[in-house]
Amino acid sequence: MALSIVDSCVNCWACYDVCPSEAIYDSKPHFKINARKCTECEGDYAQPQCASICPIEEAILDASGVAINPPGSLTGIPPEKMAEALQEIQAR
């Protein structure tokens, strides 16, 4: 059980301070997660805190390689409705 951070990470430090197991570390060019320390926040939080605060969608993956902060997780707008939402915003 461990999460991973992919290359799209921008080293914003948002995840670093919220990790209860201190599993996240800076390893240029982007942060990484120590698999031996990562608990996926089980016993501390209902959801992995790194994914809940990460500003880069699809940057944090579960053990099977699926993004736990998928497209739309930041905005709450499903990807298939994003174009429509952007047009509405631009029309204002």
N, C-alpha and C positions, 0 to 999 in steps of 0.2 A: 504494500500500500504506500504509494507516494505520488505526489504531483510533480509536474515538470514545467519549466518556463522555456518558451521557444525564442528564437532569434528576433522576433518582432518586439521583444521587450525593449523599452527605451530607458531603463535604469532611472525611473522616476522616484524610487525609494518608497512608494506608497505601500507596497506589500511587506517591506522589511520590518517595519515597526508593529504591524498587526499580527505577525506570526507568533502564536503562543508557544510553539516548540523551538523557536529560533533556528528553523531549518533553512531559511533563506540567506544566501550570502552573495556578495558581489564578486563576480568572476567575469571580468571584461571579455567580450563587449556587452554582456547582459547578465542579469541576476540568474542564479541557479538555485535549485532546491536539493538539500542533502536528503537523499532517500532514506537514510538510516534514522534521521531525526523527524521527518515529516509524518504527522499523524492524520493529515487531512482534517485537522481540528476536531477530530472525534474526542468527545469527553469535555471539550471546551466550548464549542459552538455548533450550531446546527448545520452551517455551511462553511466551507473553506474560506477563511478571511482574505487570503491573498486574491482569490478570484472575485470576491465581492467588492474589492476596492480597486482592482486593476483597471486603468484607463484604456488599455489596449485589448479590444475584443479578440478572442481566440489565442491569447498569449499564454494561457495556463491550461495544461492538459492533465487528464486523469491517467491512471496507469495503462489504460487501453488506448491512449492517444486521442481521446475525444475532448474537445474544448469544454471546460466547465464554465467559461464565460463567453458563450457563443454570440454571434451577431445579434444585435438587438438587446443584449443584456444591459448595456449602458443607458440606452434611450428608452427602452421598453417598447420600441417600435419593431415589429417583426420585419425581417429583411425584405419580404415580398411587398411590404407597404411603405418602405423607405422612400422610394422615388415619389410616390404620391404625397408623402408628408413633406418632402423637400420642396415640391412644387407649391404646396399650400403655404409654406413658410416664405418662399421667395415672392409669392403674389401679394404679401402683406405690405 
